């Protein structure tokens, strides 16, 4: 092509040091010949791996159980690919030579930074991040994310929106399905109570039911409380859309009409819940925006070598559908 190796490298890295015309020409030729940059060679030169770790919660079971995290993971992976980053998933379940996967990856410099889906960070984890100066961005609520970046949805407000909605219907008794393994659940419940209170409704002490974070567990939770649900009209806020799916399935099997007998709402805004019948009311937390802003925040920290403690909170929106009254 009559250009130097450095020019090709700059073009494939979208450098502004060469003209747009030449950059596009080189990229087109690279695509025709199936040429890609050697990430290992590049890492030797830049002292970067071109890989970002995604740290999942310790209680995480799997993608099929936690649809919300699976959706967020897909969005994050797509965003990171735009910056030519590979992804390494960290479940942190197994240890080698006494080291957790997270600790081992930091100490050997396996990744350039972390996107953290974890709401709890141990003192040891935080000490490792600080010692090795690893850029991190939290995408779920974490009490100890203060020194690092975060891009989060306003969890309390999501519960508040549904509380205000359900509080309009005094003939419906409001319930909340709690998930103990999530730190967000308690905050969401507080918002739900606040929204109801503004409508003059106070939740009963027995109006909080416990479930695991799965469709199956939520289904069993409703079945176990079927006498209560059948005895009067109810409005149920599930912790998230995954739990709401289990609630909806149980109400169907109990022969209850939705939303006439039971109103149901989830939180999250998963694409799949708009495809079922009836389509589920939810609170859209804008996962797409969270993934985009969070990944850009991490990329900036990696490129500039400076971790800014920037914290962005996104205001969710209520999406009314077929499982609630209007």
TIVEXDO-957379 format. One line per 4 residues: number of its first residue (from 1); their letters; for each residue x, y negated, z of N, C-alpha, C. Coordinates in pm, whole numbers, plus 32768, in hexadecimal, padded with zeros to 4 digits. Layout:
<recs>
NUM	A	X:Y:Z:X:Y:Z:X:Y:Z  ... $
</recs>
This chain:
<recs>
1	XXXX	8052:8079:8000:8000:8000:8000:8056:7F82:8000  80D9:7F93:8012:8132:7F21:800E:812C:7ECB:808A  810D:7F07:80FE:810A:7EBC:817C:8159:7F09:81E5  818A:7EC1:8249:81DE:7EFE:82B0:818A:7F4D:8314 $
5	XXXX	81CF:7FA1:8362:818A:7FEE:83CA:814A:7F92:8431  818E:7F27:8454:8157:7ECA:84B9:80D8:7E88:8487  80D2:7E69:8403:805A:7E2B:83CB:7FE7:7E8E:83CE  8002:7F0C:83AC:7F9B:7F74:83B1:7F66:7F84:843F $
9	XXXX	7FC3:7F86:849F:7F9B:7F95:852A:7F42:7F22:8556  7F6A:7EA8:8530:7F19:7E34:8556:7E8E:7E3B:8517  7E88:7E65:849A:7E08:7E6D:8454:7DAA:7ED1:8496  7DE0:7F45:84BA:7D8E:7FAE:84F6:7D67:7F8D:8586 $
13	XXXX	7DAE:7F2D:85C2:7D8B:7EFF:8648:7D3E:7E7C:8645  7D10:7E56:85CB:7CBF:7DDD:85B8:7D05:7D5F:85EB  7D87:7D58:85D4:7DD2:7CE3:85FF:7DAF:7C69:85AA  7DAA:7BF4:85EA:7D8E:7B77:85A4:7E0B:7B3D:8564 $
17	XXXX	7E7D:7B83:8573:7EFB:7B51:853B:7F03:7B63:84A4  7EA9:7BB1:846B:7EA7:7BBF:83DA:7E1E:7B95:83A7  7E18:7B76:8327:7D9C:7B42:82EE:7D2D:7BAB:82EE  7CB2:7B7B:82EC:7C3E:7BD5:82EB:7C40:7C2C:826E $
21	XXXX	7C64:7BF0:81FB:7C65:7C3A:817C:7CC8:7CAD:8181  7D42:7C92:81B1:7DA7:7CFC:81B8:7D81:7D64:8220  7D49:7D39:8290:7D20:7D97:82F9:7CB6:7DF7:82C4  7C52:7DC1:827E:7BE8:7E15:8249:7C1C:7E73:81DD $
25	XXXX	7C7B:7E44:818D:7CB6:7E98:8124:7CFF:7F0F:8161  7D50:7EF4:81C7:7D9D:7F5F:8207:7D41:7FC3:824E  7CDA:7F8E:8290:7C7C:7FE6:82D5:7C31:803F:8273  7C0F:8008:81FF:7BC9:8056:8199:7C22:80C6:8165 $
29	XXXX	7CA1:80A5:814B:7CFF:810B:811A:7D16:8176:8185  7D1F:814D:8202:7D33:81AE:826F:7CBE:820F:8276  7C45:81DA:8262:7BCE:822E:8263:7BCE:8290:81EE  7BFA:8260:8179:7BFF:82B6:8102:7C5F:832A:8115 $
33	XXXX	7CD1:8310:8157:7D37:8377:8169:7D29:83C2:81EE  7CC2:839E:823D:7CAD:83E3:82BC:7D19:83C7:8321  7D55:8350:831A:7DC3:832D:8373:7D8E:82F0:83F4  7DC7:831B:8465:7DA8:82DF:84E6:7E2A:82C5:8531 $
37	XXXX	7E24:8266:858E:7E9B:8248:85DD:7EB9:82BB:863E  7F37:82D5:8654:7F62:833A:86B3:7F5B:82FD:873F  7EF9:8327:878D:7EE5:82EA:8810:7F5A:8305:886F  7F9B:837A:8862:800C:8398:88B9:8082:833E:889B $
41	XXXX	809B:8329:881A:8108:82CF:87F4:80EA:8241:8821  806D:8218:8811:8046:8192:8839:8054:8180:88CF  8035:81E8:891D:803C:81DD:89AD:80CC:81CA:89DE  812D:8207:8995:81B9:81F5:89B9:81E3:8164:89A7 $
45	XXXX	81AC:8124:8942:81D1:809A:8923:8188:8036:897E  8109:804F:8999:80BA:7FEE:89E3:80AF:800E:8A78  80DC:8085:8AA0:80CF:80B2:8B2A:803D:80C2:8B51  7FE9:80E1:8AEE:7F5C:80FD:8B06:7F38:8182:8AC7 $
49	XXXX	7ED2:81C2:8AFF:7EAD:8247:8ACF:7E3F:8243:8A65  7DF4:81D5:8A60:7D82:81CF:8A05:7D0D:8222:8A36  7D0F:8243:8AB8:7CA6:8297:8AF4:7C6C:8252:8B6E  7BE8:825A:8B7C:7BA2:8224:8BF1:7B5D:8296:8C3A $
53	XXXX	7B6C:829A:8CBC:7B2A:8300:8D0C:7AA0:82D1:8D36  7A3F:832B:8D35:79B8:830E:8D67:79A3:8362:8DE4  799A:831F:8E55:7992:8363:8ED6:78FF:8374:8EFF  78D3:83F2:8F03:7849:8411:8F25:7839:841E:8FBD $
57	XXXX	77BD:8410:8FF0:77A6:841D:9080:77CA:84A9:90B2  77EB:84B1:9132:7810:8531:916C:779A:8592:916E  771F:855B:9176:76AA:85B3:917A:767A:85D9:90EF  76C0:85AB:9086:7691:85C2:8FFE:768E:8658:8FDF $
61	XXXX	761C:8684:8FA9:7609:8712:8F89:7628:872F:8EF8  75E9:86E4:8E9E:75FF:86FA:8E10:75A8:869E:8DBD  75C8:8692:8D3E:7581:8638:8CE4:74ED:865C:8CD8  74CD:86DD:8CDC:7442:8707:8CCA:73EB:86E1:8D41 $
65	XXXX	7427:86D2:8DB8:73DB:86AE:8E30:73CF:8617:8E3F  743C:85D0:8E28:743A:8540:8E3A:7433:84FA:8DB4  73B9:84E8:8D83:73A7:84AE:8CFE:73D5:841D:8CF7  73C8:83D6:8D67:73F0:834A:8D6A:7486:833A:8D55 $
69	XXXX	74D5:8388:8D9E:7567:8380:8D8E:7592:83B4:8D06  754C:8418:8CD3:756C:844C:8C4E:7558:83E0:8BE4  74EB:8396:8BF1:74CF:832A:8B93:7538:82BB:8B9E  755A:8296:8C18:75BF:822D:8C2C:7647:825B:8BF8 $
73	XXXX	7668:82DA:8C0E:76E6:8310:8BDC:76EE:8306:8B44  7683:832B:8B00:7681:8323:8A6D:7699:8294:8A3E  765B:8235:8A82:766B:81A9:8A5C:76F9:8178:8A75  7732:819F:8AE6:77BC:8176:8B07:781F:81B3:8AA5 $
77	XXXX	780C:8232:8A86:7866:8274:8A28:7862:822F:89A0  77EB:820B:8973:77DE:81C6:88F3:7822:813D:88F6  7814:80F5:8966:7853:8072:8972:78EB:807E:8973  791F:80DE:89BE:79B1:80EF:89C6:79ED:8118:8940 $
81	XXXX	79A0:8164:88F1:79D2:818D:886D:79E5:8115:8812  7998:80AB:8828:79A8:8032:87D8:7A31:7FF3:87EE  7A68:8008:8866:7AED:7FD4:8887:7B5A:803D:8871  7B33:80AC:8831:7B91:8118:8812:7BC7:815D:888F $
85	XXXX	7B73:8164:88F8:7B9B:81AC:8971:7B60:8239:896F  7BB0:8299:899A:7B7D:831F:89B5:7B45:8320:8A43  7AF2:8382:8A60:7AB0:838B:8AE2:7AD7:840D:8B28  7AF2:8403:8BA9:7B0D:8478:8BFB:7AAD:8477:8C71 $
89	XXXX	7A59:84DC:8C7B:79F4:84E3:8CE4:7A31:851F:8D62  7A15:84E1:8DD4:7A4A:8510:8E53:79D7:8531:8EB1  79C9:85B2:8ED1:7961:85DC:8F2F:7997:85E4:8FBE  7A19:85F8:8FC9:7A5C:85F6:904B:7A32:866A:90A6 $
93	XXXX	7A06:86D6:906B:79D8:8746:90BC:7A47:87A5:90E6  7AAB:87B6:9091:7B17:8815:90AD:7B98:87CD:90CD  7BEE:8811:9119:7C70:87D9:913B:7CDF:8834:9109  7D4E:87F6:90DF:7DC4:883F:90B7:7E39:880E:910B $
97	XXXX	7E7D:886C:914E:7EEC:8849:91A6:7EC3:87E4:9210  7E46:87F0:923D:7E16:8797:92A6:7DEB:870E:9278  7DF0:86F4:91F5:7DCC:8671:91BF:7D47:8679:9176  7CF2:8615:918B:7C77:860D:913F:7C98:85E7:90AF $
101	XXXX	7C3B:8600:9054:7C50:85DB:8FC8:7C6A:8545:8FBC  7C1E:84F6:9006:7C2C:8465:9003:7CB8:843B:902F  7CE7:8472:909E:7D6B:844F:90D2:7DD9:847A:9072  7DCC:84F1:903A:7E32:8523:8FDE:7E3C:84CD:8F60 $
105	XXXX	7DC9:84A4:8F2B:7DC7:8452:8EB1:7E08:83CA:8EC7  7DF1:8391:8F3E:7E2E:830F:8F5C:7EC5:831D:8F6B  7EF2:8382:8FB2:7F80:838F:8FD0:7FD4:83AF:8F56  7F9C:83F8:8EF4:7FE9:8418:8E7C:7FCD:83B6:8E0B $
109	XXXX	7F7C:8350:8E26:7F61:82EB:8DC0:7F15:8322:8D48  7EB1:8376:8D63:7E69:83BB:8CF8:7E08:835E:8CAF  7DD9:82F7:8CF3:7D76:829B:8CB8:7DA2:820B:8CCC  7D6A:81B2:8C7A:7D87:8123:8C86:7D2B:80DD:8CEA $
113	XXXX	7CBB:811B:8D08:7C5B:80E0:8D65:7BE6:813C:8D79  7B8B:8114:8DD1:7B17:8167:8DF1:7A95:811A:8DE6  7A31:815B:8DAD:79A6:8131:8DBB:796D:8189:8E29  7936:814C:8E91:790D:8199:8F07:7875:819E:8F13 $
117	XXXX	783F:8217:8F0E:77B1:822E:8F25:7797:8252:8FB7  77FF:824E:9006:77F7:827B:9091:77D2:8208:90EE  7775:8221:914A:774A:81B9:91A6:7798:81BB:9228  77E1:8228:923F:7831:8231:92B8:78C3:8247:9292 $
121	XXXX	791B:81F1:92C2:79AA:81FE:92A8:79EF:820E:932F  7A3C:827A:933D:7A7F:8291:93BC:7AF1:822E:93D1  7B1C:8223:944B:7B8C:81C9:946B:7C09:81F3:941E  7C1D:8275:940F:7C91:82A7:93C7:7C89:8281:9333 $
125	XXXX	7C13:828F:92F8:7C01:8269:926B:7C22:81D6:9256  7BEF:8181:92AD:7C07:80F2:92A0:7C9A:80CE:92B3  7CDE:8115:930C:7D6D:80FD:9321:7DBE:8124:92A5  7D95:8192:9264:7DD8:81BD:91EA:7DC6:8157:9179 $
129	XXXX	7D4A:8126:9169:7D2E:80C4:9101:7D82:8047:9116  7D8B:801B:9194:7DD6:7FA3:91B3:7E6D:7FB8:919F  7E9F:802A:91CC:7F2F:8045:91C4:7F5E:804F:9135  7F11:8093:90E0:7F3C:80A8:9055:7F02:803F:8FF5 $
133	XXXX	7EB7:7FE0:902E:7E81:7F70:8FE0:7E34:7F9F:8F65  7DD7:7FFB:8F7E:7D86:8034:8F12:7D07:7FE0:8F01  7CED:7FA8:8E8A:7C72:7F5C:8E74:7BF7:7FB5:8E84  7B92:7F83:8ECA:7B17:7FCE:8EE1:7A9E:7F73:8ED4 $
137	XXXX	7A34:7FA9:8E9B:79B5:7F61:8E94:7946:7FBE:8EC1  78F8:7F91:8F21:7889:7FDF:8F55:780A:7FBF:8F06  77C0:8028:8EE1:7741:8015:8E9B:76CA:8041:8EEE  76E3:806D:8F68:767A:808A:8FC9:769D:8043:904B $
141	XXXX	763A:802F:909F:7650:7FE3:9119:76B3:802A:9174  7718:7FDF:919F:777D:8014:91F9:77A3:7FA8:925E  77A2:7FCC:92DB:77BD:7F6B:9344:784D:7F36:933F  78A9:7F85:9309:7936:7F5F:930D:796D:7F38:9284 $
145	XXXX	7916:7F02:922F:7941:7EDB:91A9:7971:7E4A:91A3  7975:7E08:9217:7990:7D79:921C:7A10:7D4A:91DA  7A7D:7D98:91E6:7AFE:7D6E:91AF:7B0C:7D8D:911B  7AAA:7DD1:90E3:7AB2:7DFC:9059:7A3C:7DC3:900B $
149	XXXX	7A28:7DEF:8F92:79B9:7DBC:8F42:793E:7E13:8F52  78C9:7DD9:8F36:784F:7E28:8F39:77E7:7DE8:8EDF  7794:7E3C:8EA5:7723:7E0F:8E55:76AD:7E67:8E7B  764C:7E2D:8EC1:75E4:7E7B:8F01:7559:7E45:8EE4 $
153	XXXX	74F7:7E9C:8EF6:746C:7E71:8EF1:7441:7E47:8F7E  73E6:7DE9:8F88:73B2:7DBE:9009:7353:7E29:903D  7388:7E7F:9091:733F:7EF5:90C0:72C6:7ECE:9116  72D7:7E70:916F:726A:7E47:91C7:71F7:7E0D:9176 $
157	XXXX	7217:7DC1:9110:71B1:7D7F:90BF:7160:7DE4:906E  719F:7E52:9047:7155:7EB9:8FFD:70E5:7EF3:9051  70FF:7F0A:90D2:7096:7F3A:912B:702E:7ED0:9144  705A:7E54:914F:6FFF:7DE3:9166:6F98:7DD6:90F7 $
161	XXXX	6FC3:7DE6:907A:6F67:7DDA:9008:6EF4:7E3E:9011  6F15:7EB9:9035:6EAC:7F1F:903F:6E56:7F08:90BA  6E92:7ED7:9126:6E44:7EB6:919D:6DDB:7E4C:917E  6E02:7DE7:9133:6DA3:7D7E:910C:6D35:7DB6:90B2 $
165	XXXX	6D5B:7E14:905B:6CF8:7E52:9001:6C94:7EA6:9050  6CC5:7F03:90A0:6C6D:7F5D:90EA:6C1C:7F13:9154  6C55:7EA7:9189:6C10:7E5D:91F1:6B8E:7E1C:91C2  6B7D:7E10:913F:6B01:7DD6:9108:6A8B:7E34:911B $
169	XXXX	6AA7:7EB5:9126:6A3D:7F1A:9129:6A2D:7F4F:91B7  69DE:7F0B:9205:69D0:7F2C:9293:6990:7FB5:92AA  6945:7FE6:9247:6906:806A:9257:696A:80DE:9247  69E3:80BF:9218:6A4C:8124:9209:6AAD:811C:927D $
173	XXXX	6ACB:818D:92BA:6B31:8190:9321:6BBA:81A5:92E0  6C1A:8152:9304:6C9E:8155:92C4:6CFE:81B3:930B  6D49:8200:92B9:6DAE:825C:92EC:6E33:8243:92A3  6E9F:8269:92E5:6F24:825F:92A8:6F6A:82E5:92B5 $
177	XXXX	6FA3:8316:9247:6FEF:8393:924C:7083:8370:9252  70BE:838D:92C4:7147:8368:92E5:71AA:83D6:92C0  7222:83AE:9299:728F:840C:927D:7303:83E9:92D9  731B:843B:933D:737D:841B:93A4:740C:8411:9370 $
181	XXXX	742B:845B:9306:74B5:845D:92D6:74DB:83DC:928C  747B:8386:9274:7498:8309:922E:7492:8293:928E  74FD:8244:9293:7501:81CE:92E7:749E:8164:92B6  747B:816B:9236:741D:8109:91FE:738E:811E:922F $
185	XXXX	736C:8198:9257:72E2:81B9:9277:72AC:8167:92ED  72FE:8155:9353:72D5:8108:93C7:72BC:8076:93A2  7313:8040:934C:7304:7FB5:931F:7285:7FA4:92CC  726B:8005:9274:71F3:8000:9220:7174:8007:9276 $
189	XXXX	7177:805A:92DD:7105:8064:9338:70EB:7FDF:937D  7156:7F9A:93A6:7146:7F18:93E8:7102:7EB5:938A  7127:7EB7:930B:70E7:7E60:92AB:7055:7E84:9295  7038:7F06:9293:6FAF:7F37:9283:6F57:7F06:92F6 $
193	XXXX	6F8B:7F11:9370:6F42:7EE1:93E5:6F29:7E4A:93DD  6F8E:7E01:93AF:6F81:7D70:93A5:6F15:7D47:9341  6F14:7D8D:92CD:6EAE:7D6F:9269:6E22:7D8C:929A  6E12:7DFC:92DF:6D8F:7E20:9318:6D64:7DBA:9381 $
197	XXXX	6DC3:7D93:93D4:6DA4:7D36:9441:6D72:7CB0:940C  6DAC:7C83:939A:6D7F:7C06:935F:6CEE:7C0E:9330  6CBF:7C89:9319:6C32:7C9E:92F2:6BDA:7CBD:936B  6C17:7CB5:93E3:6BCB:7CD0:945D:6BBF:7D63:947E $
201	XXXX	6C18:7DB7:9447:6C13:7E48:945E:6C8E:7E73:94AE  6C7A:7EBF:9518:6CE7:7EF3:9568:6CEB:7F8B:9558  6D60:7FC0:9533:6D6C:8051:951F:6D61:809C:95A2  6D1C:810D:95A0:6D15:8164:9614:6D9B:81AB:9628 $
205	XXXX	6DB4:81D7:96A2:6E32:821C:96C0:6E3F:82A0:9675  6DCB:82DD:9658:6DCE:835F:9613:6DCB:8351:957B  6DE0:82D7:9549:6DD3:82BF:94B9:6E57:82CC:946C  6EBF:82FD:94B0:6F40:8314:946E:6F5A:83AA:946D $
209	XXXX	6F60:83E3:93F5:6F7A:8472:93E6:7008:8488:93B5  7040:84FC:93D5:70CB:851A:93B4:70D5:857B:933F  7135:8561:92E7:714B:85B7:9273:71DF:85BA:9251  7208:8622:920B:728D:8623:91CF:7285:85D9:9149 $
213	XXXX	72F7:85BF:910F:72F9:8575:9091:72E9:85D5:901C  726F:8608:900C:7254:8662:8F9C:71BE:8666:8F81  719A:868A:8F07:710E:8698:8EE2:70CC:8704:8F37  7111:8773:8F48:70DA:87E4:8F93:70BD:87BF:9024 $
217	XXXX	711B:877D:9066:7109:8759:90F2:7096:86F5:9104  708C:8695:90A8:701E:8634:90AE:6F98:8678:909B  6F94:86D9:9041:6F1A:8726:902A:6EF0:876D:90AB  6F4F:87AE:90EC:6F31:87F7:9169:6F07:8798:91D7 $
221	XXXX	6F41:8721:91D9:6F1D:86BD:923D:6E8A:8699:9233  6E59:8684:91BA:6DCD:8662:91A6:6D72:86D8:91C8  6D99:874F:919D:6D49:87C6:91BB:6D3C:87D9:9252  6DA9:87C1:929A:6DA7:87D0:932C:6D4F:8768:9371 $
225	XXXX	6D35:86FB:932C:6CE1:8691:9365:6C5C:8683:931B  6C30:86F1:92DD:6BBA:86E9:9288:6B3A:86C9:92D5  6B30:86F4:9352:6AB8:86D5:939F:6AA6:863E:93B0  6B14:85FA:93C8:6B10:8569:93D7:6AE9:8527:9354 $
229	XXXX	6B25:8554:92E7:6B0D:8516:9265:6A7D:852E:9237  6A49:85A3:9254:69C1:85C4:9229:6956:857F:927D  697B:8553:92F4:6918:851D:9351:68EF:848E:9331  6942:8446:92E2:6922:83BC:92C1:6977:838F:924A $
233	XXXX	695A:8319:9215:69A9:82E4:91A8:6A33:82BB:91DC  6A9B:82D7:918B:6B23:82BC:91B6:6B71:8273:9148  6BD6:8229:9171:6C34:81EA:9115:6CC0:820F:9142  6D0C:824E:90EA:6D8E:8286:9111:6E00:8244:90C5 $
237	XXXX	6E5E:820B:910F:6EDC:81DC:90D4:6F44:8248:90E9  6F76:8281:907E:6FE2:82E2:9086:7067:8298:9081  70CC:82CF:90C1:714F:828E:90C8:7183:8266:903F  7175:82C2:8FDE:719E:82A1:8F55:7148:82EF:8EF1 $
241	XXXX	7166:82DF:8E72:7115:831D:8E09:711A:83B5:8E0E  718C:83EC:8E33:7198:847E:8E3E:7135:84B4:8EA5  7131:8476:8F18:70D4:849E:8F82:7044:8487:8F56  702C:8419:8F0F:6FA5:83FA:8EE0:6F6F:8465:8E81 $
245	XXXX	6FC6:849F:8E31:6F9D:850B:8DD7:6F69:8583:8E26  6FAD:85A3:8E93:6F80:8611:8EE8:6EFA:85F4:8F28  6EE6:8577:8F52:6E67:854D:8F8E:6DF5:855A:8F28  6E0E:852D:8EAF:6DA8:8533:8E46:6D83:85C4:8E27 $
249	XXXX	6DE6:861C:8E1D:6DCB:86A9:8E00:6D75:86E9:8E6D  6D93:86C7:8EEC:6D49:8700:8F5C:6CB8:86CF:8F5C  6CA6:864F:8F41:6C1D:8618:8F3F:6BC9:8658:8ED1  6C08:8672:8E60:6BC1:86B8:8DF3:6B93:8741:8E21 $
253	XXXX	6BF0:878C:8E5F:6BD0:8815:8E88:6B68:8818:8EF8  6B5E:87AE:8F43:6AFA:87A6:8FAE:6A72:8777:8F7A  6A6B:8759:8EF8:69EE:872E:8EBB:69CA:869E:8ED9  6A2C:864E:8F01:6A12:85C1:8F22:6A1C:856B:8EA5 $
257	XXXX	69C8:8507:8E9C:69CB:84AC:8E2B:6A2E:843A:8E46  6A83:8420:8DE1:6AE4:83B4:8DE9:6AC2:834D:8D7E  6AA8:82D0:8DA2:6ABD:8290:8E26:6A40:8282:8E7C  69CF:82BF:8E53:6952:82A9:8E9E:695C:82DB:8F2E $
261	XXXX	6991:8355:8F42:69A0:838C:8FC9:6A26:8368:9008  6A8E:836F:8FB7:6B16:8354:8FE7:6B5F:82F9:8F84  6B92:828B:8FB7:6BEA:8236:8F67:6C7B:825D:8F83  6CCD:825C:8F1B:6D59:8288:8F29:6DB6:8225:8EE4 $
265	XXXX	6E24:8207:8F25:6E8D:81B7:8EE5:6F15:81EE:8F09  6F70:81E7:8EAB:6FFC:8207:8EC5:704F:8188:8EBD  70D2:819A:8EBB:7130:812B:8EAC:71A2:8159:8E53  71C9:8109:8DF4:723A:812C:8D9E:7228:80FF:8D0F $
269	XXXX	71B8:8127:8CD6:71A1:8106:8C4A:71DE:8169:8BEA  71E0:81EA:8C0E:7216:8251:8BB5:71C3:8259:8B35  7202:8267:8AC2:71B8:826E:8A43:7151:82DF:8A40  716F:8350:8A7F:7119:83C5:8A75:7090:83AE:8AB3 $
273	XXXX	7084:8358:8B18:7004:8349:8B5E:6F9E:82FC:8B0C  6FCA:82BD:8A9F:6F6B:8279:8A46:6F30:82D9:89E0  6F68:8354:89DA:6F3E:83B5:8975:6EDB:841B:89A9  6EC6:8420:8A2C:6E6B:8483:8A64:6DDD:8449:8A6B $
277	XXXX	6D7D:849D:8A8D:6CF1:846F:8A95:6CB7:849A:8B1D  6C86:843B:8B6E:6C8F:83AB:8B55:6D1D:8377:8B69  6D3F:830D:8B20:6DC5:82D5:8B2E:6DD0:8290:8BB6  6E46:829F:8BF3:6E59:8276:8C7D:6E78:81E1:8C8B $
281	XXXX	6E30:81A3:8CE9:6E56:811C:8D14:6EDD:8124:8D59  6F31:80C0:8D45:6FB7:80C1:8D80:6FE5:8033:8D97  7057:8027:8DD9:709E:7FA8:8DE2:711D:7FB7:8D92  7128:7F6B:8D28:719D:7F72:8CD2:7212:7F2B:8D15 $
285	XXXX	727C:7F78:8D33:72F1:7F3C:8D75:735C:7F12:8D11  733F:7F22:8C90:7398:7EF8:8C23:7421:7F3D:8C29  741D:7FC2:8C20:7499:800F:8C1E:74F5:7FE6:8BAD  74BB:7FC3:8B39:750D:7F9C:8AC7:7561:7F21:8AE7 $
289	XXXX	7522:7EBF:8B28:7569:7E44:8B4D:75D3:7E61:8BB7  75B1:7EB5:8C16:7610:7ED9:8C80:768B:7F1C:8C44  7676:7F7B:8BE9:76E6:7FC3:8BAB:773D:7F64:8B5A  76FF:7F0E:8B0B:7749:7EB2:8AB6:779D:7E50:8B08 $
293	XXXX	7760:7E11:8B69:77A6:7DAD:8BBA:7810:7DEE:8C12  77F1:7E63:8C4A:7850:7EA8:8CA0:78CC:7ED5:8C55  78BA:7F0B:8BDC:792C:7F3A:8B8D:7982:7EC5:8B5D  7943:7E58:8B39:798F:7DE0:8B11:79DF:7DAA:8B87 $
297	XXXX	79A4:7DAF:8BFD:79E8:7D82:8C76:7A65:7DD7:8C90  7A56:7E5C:8C80:7AC7:7EB6:8C97:7B32:7EA2:8C2D  7B0A:7E96:8BAE:7B6B:7E82:8B42:7BBE:7E04:8B5A  7B7D:7D9A:8B85:7BC3:7D1D:8BA0:7C2A:7D2F:8C0F $
301	XXXX	7C04:7D79:8C78:7C60:7D91:8CE7:7CD9:7DE3:8CBB  7CC1:7E46:8C62:7D2F:7E99:8C31:7D8D:7E48:8BD8  7D55:7DFC:8B7C:7DA4:7DB0:8B1B:7DF6:7D43:8B60  7DB8:7CFB:8BBC:7DFB:7C89:8BFC:7E45:7CAF:8C7B $
305	XXXX	7E30:7D29:8CAA:7E77:7D57:8D21:7E4B:7D11:8DA1  7DD6:7CD4:8D9E:7DA2:7C8B:8E13:7D13:7CB9:8E2E  7CFA:7CE6:8EA7:7C73:7D10:8ECF:7C2B:7C9D:8F13  7BCB:7C63:8ECF:7B7D:7BF7:8F09:7B05:7C31:8F53 $
309	XXXX	7AED:7C05:8FD0:7A79:7C37:901C:79F7:7BF6:8FED  79D3:7C13:8F6F:7959:7BDB:8F35:78E5:7C3B:8F4E  7877:7C06:8F81:7804:7C5B:8FA1:7788:7C22:8F5C  7753:7C71:8EFF:76DF:7C48:8EB2:7666:7C9B:8EDC $
313	XXXX	75F9:7C59:8EFD:757D:7C9C:8F23:7513:7C7C:8EBA  74DB:7CE4:8E7E:7478:7CD4:8E13:73EB:7CE6:8E4B  7394:7C8A:8E2C:730A:7C8D:8E5D:72B7:7CED:8E07  727D:7D57:8E43:722C:7DB7:8DF7:71A4:7D7F:8DD2 $
317	XXXX	715C:7DC6:8D7B:70D8:7D9A:8D4F:7075:7E0E:8D54  6FFB:7DEF:8D7C:6F90:7E52:8D82:6F5D:7E71:8CF5  6F4E:7EF3:8CD8:6F18:7F20:8C57:6E99:7F70:8C73  6E27:7F33:8C5A:6DA7:7F75:8C74:6D84:7FD6:8C04 $
321	XXXX	6D62:8051:8C2C:6D3A:80B6:8BC9:6CC0:8102:8BFD  6CB0:817E:8BD0:6C34:81C5:8BE7:6C1E:8202:8C6F  6C83:8201:8CC8:6C72:8242:8D4B:6C48:81E1:8DB9  6C31:8162:8D94:6BFF:8101:8DF8:6B8C:80B1:8DBB $
325	XX	6B3B:8078:8E12:6AD1:801F:8DE5:6B0A:7F9A:8DB9  6ABC:7F51:8D69:6AEF:7ED1:8D35:6A92:7E5F:8D5C $
</recs>
